Amino acid sequence: MSVEAGPGAPAVELRAGGVATVTAPDIESGEDAVRWAATHRDALRALVLEHGALLVRGLGLRDAETVSGVAARLTTLMVEREGFATRSRLPGGAYSSSEWASDMPMCMHHELSYARTFPATMMFACLAVAESGGEIELADAAVMAAELPAELVDGFARDGWWLSRNYHPETGQSWQDAFGTDDRDAVTAYCADNGIVHRWRDGQVLRTWQRRPVLLDHPVTGVRCWFNQIAFLNEWTMEEAIREYLVAEFGVDGLPFNTGRGTGQRLEASTVDALNTAYTRRAVRVQWQPGDLLVVDNVRTSHSRLPYTGRREVVVAMGDALDRAELDAGWQVKA
């Protein structure tokens, strides 16, 4: 079904169980794509707000520079801080997709939902599809907030959730990359400004701990969203063999990342399974093609990535930075 979004706006294609899609016509070059995005900026942003995500087809995106140009016309780009996986910074302000094992899924999450400053808008440009798998899936955070068991939501809403991280030199994101500096004093100042408890272990391993709310009211619509990364960054979402290796190597308190209840408790595997099952039940798979751009409302919509084989190339851009301190007086949840 095709729906006209408004005078001069691109026509929206809506398919049951699919993602709202618009097609850019007559795009022959990167300059055309950037120009078209600039012309239709307000209409496209309105569609993302309405549907939670929008697939833009026909842009013919082939390189990071063009993706950055299009993304900069649609949003105000931001720099990532506190990323949980390594990325490469690309020309124009975009990033490579996270370095994550291709045979492992990236579970549902909202980008940087644990940080004080996070993107309101995420953009994913498909430059090459995998031989199999690798699709992005989306889930409605407002539906999650409404459909999760009331006792689970109420408990987390009361206590919040915590994220602990250990930046080991041997595994995962380095603290230098995560914080964009190799100056320890700068890290100390950042942590103080962003409600993060931190300490140095053995002189080189940075350990951080932060507590955040699980729910966030959308800054434009006011709808209540289940906005967090409790399940994705939890020990029980890891594959068993990987978890056992990491625990043997670093101990439970030394895991690269883990989450729990805001009271300080670790989570039961059953709680994490319930969250991941709810996400799976509500997941909508994006059937995209090379050249497509997926624009996601990062508050309203969580995203994941399926395992894949073959070459997959996705360029990511983050935009419209939001500051928790300006959205919610209780952004630093107290135990």
N, C-alpha and C positions, 0 to 999 in steps of 0.2 A: 504494500500500500504506500502511495506517495502522498505526502502532506506538504503544502506550501507554508513555510514558516512565517511569511509576511511579505509585504511589498518589496520586491527586489532581493529577497532572501533566497538562498539555495533551497531546492525542494528536498524534503526529508523522506527517506524510505524507512518505513517501520515494518519489521517482520517479527512475528510471534517468536519469542525466545531468542531474539537477536539484538543487535546493537543498532541504535539510530544511525543512519548513514546518509551522507550527502556526497554528491559527485561534482567535482570541479570540471567545467567544460573547457575545451580548447586550450589546454596547457601544453605548450611545446618546449618550454625551457624552465630552468630554475628561476629566472627572473619573472616569468609568467606566474609561477607558483607563489612567489613572495608577494607579487602585486595583487593576486587574487585574494590571498589571505588578508592583506591590508584592507582591501575593499570591503570584504565581508566580515571583518573582525567582530563587530557588535552582534551581528546575526549569529555567527558561529558560537560566540560566548554565551549568548542567550539559549542556544540549543543545548550546549553542554550543561548549563544550569538546570534546564528543564528535564533532561533525560539522564543526567549523571555521567554520561560519556557520549562521545560522538566519533564515528569513523568517517574520515574525510578521504574519499577515493578520487583518483584521477590527477593527483598532484605530480605524479611521476618523480618522487623524491629519489635521488641517486647518491647524494653525498652529504656529509655533515654540515658543510657550509650552507647548503640550501635549507636543510632542516633547521639550523640555527636562525636563518633569515626568516623563515615562515614562523617559527616559534616566537621570535622577537616581535613580530607583527601582531600576534595573538595575545601575548602576555608580556609582563615585565620579567625577564629572566633573573634567576637567583643562583647563588653559589651554594653547593651542597656542603654542609658541615655535619659531622657525626655519622656519616654513612656507615652501614654495617658490612658492606662488601666493596672490594676494590673496583674503581672505575677509572677510565682515562678521560681527561678533559680534552675536548675536541674543539676545533676552530669555531669561533663565534659564540661560545658559551654552552654548547651542548656537551653531552657525555656519552661514552660507550655504555652499553648495558652492563649490569653488575657481573663481575666474574664469579660465576656460580656453576658448579659441576653440571654438565649437560644432562647427565642421567639422573639428576635429582630435581624434584620440583622446588619452585619457590612458592611457598604457601601464601595464602591471602594476607595482605597487609595494606596499610596506608603509609605512604612514603614519609619517613621521618616523624611518625606520630608520637615518638618519645621525646622529640626535640622541642625546645622553646620556639624556634623559628622553623617553619615547615612550608612546603609549597601547597597553595590552594589548587594548582593546576599541574597535572603531569601530562607530558606528551611523549608518545612512542612512535617513532618512524620506522617502518619496515623496509629495509633495503634488500634483504634476502630472506626468504622463508626456509625453514629447515627441511631436510629430506622427509622427516616425519616428526610430528609433535611440535613443541615450542610455542604453541599458541598462548596468548594472554587470555585469562578468564577474569570476569568482573563479578562483584557482588554488591548489592545495595545495602549500605550501612544503616539506613533508616529502617529497612525491613529487618535487618539483623537485630537492631535494638528493640524492635517490637516483638520479634518472634522467639528470641532466646528465652529460656526459662526465667521467670521473674525472680526467683531466689538467687540465681546466678548473677543476673544483671544488678539486682539490688545490693548484693554483697560487694561486688566490685565497685559499684557507684558510691558506696559508703566509704570503702577503704582505698580505692584506686589500685594501681598496679605498679610494680617496680621492674626496672631493667638494670641488670648488672652486666658490666663488660670488662674483659681482661684483654688488653692489647698486647698479645704475645708476639715477639719478633718472628716466631716460627710459623704462625698461622693467622690467616685473616687479614683484615685491614690494619695497617700500622697507625699508631696514634698521630704520627706526623701527617699522614695523608688524611686521616679523619678530621683533624682540627686545622689542617692547612698551614702548619707551622712546625718548626723544630725547636721552638723556644718554650721551655717548660713554664716560664713565668707567664707567657701568653696563654698557655693552657690553663694555668691556675686562675687567671683573670676571666677566661671564657667560662670555666666551670662555676665560678662565683656568680657571674651574670646570668647563668642559665639554670640555676638550681640543681647543680650536679655535685655530689660528694665525690672526692677523688683522693687517691693516694698512690705513691710509687712503691712497687714491690721489687726487692732485690736490685734496686737502682735503675731498672730499665723497663719493667712491666708496669704500665699504667692501669689501674683498676678504677672504674667509675660506677656510680650508683645513683639512680634518679627515680623519683616517684611521680606518676602522672595520673590524671583522671582517665577513665575508660570511655566516657561519653563526651561528645562535643556538639553543641548546637551550631548548625550551619550558619556561617556569618551573614549570609544573605537571606535564606529562606526561613531560618530559625528551626528547621526540622532537627530533631535529636538523632544523632548518629553514633553507632558503635565504632569508635575511632581509636584504634590502638594496634599493637603488634604482640599481644599477649601470646597467641598460639604460635606464630611463625618463629619467634625468637626464643621459644621455650625448649628446654632439654628433651621433652618427650616428643617433640616433632622431629628431632634428629633421627636418622636411621640408627638402629640399635648398635650396629658394629661401630659406627662413628662415635656415638655417645660413649660407649664403653672404652674406646681408645682414648678419647679426650679426658674422661674421668680418671683413667689410669695414669695418664700423662700429667694432668694438671690438678686433679681433684675436683669435686663438685663446685667448690667456691672459686675455682680457677677456670671454669669453662669460658670460652671466648664471649659467649653471651648467654643469658638466662633471664627468665621472667618469673614473677610471683605475685602474690596478693600484697596489697599496700601495707598490710600489717607486718610484712617481712617473711611470711610463710612461703615455702616452695609450693608449687601446684601439684595436684594429683594428676596422674596420667589420664584418668577418666574425664577430668575437667577439660584438659587440652583436646582430647579426642572429641568431646561434645562440641567444642568450638569449631574444630576442623570439619566435623561432619555437617554442622549447620552451614558453614561456608560452601561445602561441596554441594549441598542440596540447593543452594541459591545461585550457584555459579552459572554465568552466561559466557559461552566461549566466543571469542572474536575470530571470525573467519576472514583473515586479511590477506592482502596480496602485496608483492613488492611495489613500493611507491606510495603506499597508504600511510596516513597519519591518524593515530588514535589519540584523542584529547579526552582526558579523564578529570572529573571533579574529584580531587584527592580527599575531600572531606566526605562527600556523599557516597563515594564508590571505592571499594578496595579492589586490589588487583593481584594476580598471581601469574606464574609462568609454568607451563607443563614441561616435563622432560622432553628431550629431543635428540635426534641423530642428524648428522650432516652439518653443513655450514648454516649458521643463522647469524644475521647481522641486523641489529636494532640500535638506533640512535635515540637517546633519551634527553629530554629537556625539562627543566623544572621552572615554574613561574608563579608570580603573584604571591610573594612571601607573606605569611601570616605570623603574627606574634601572639603566642598564647597569653602573655601578660596583658595584652590589649583586648583579648576575647573573653577571658575568664579569670576573675579575681582568685579562684581556687586552683589555678594551674599547677601550683606546687602543693600537692595533696599532703596533708599532715596525718601521721599515724595516730 
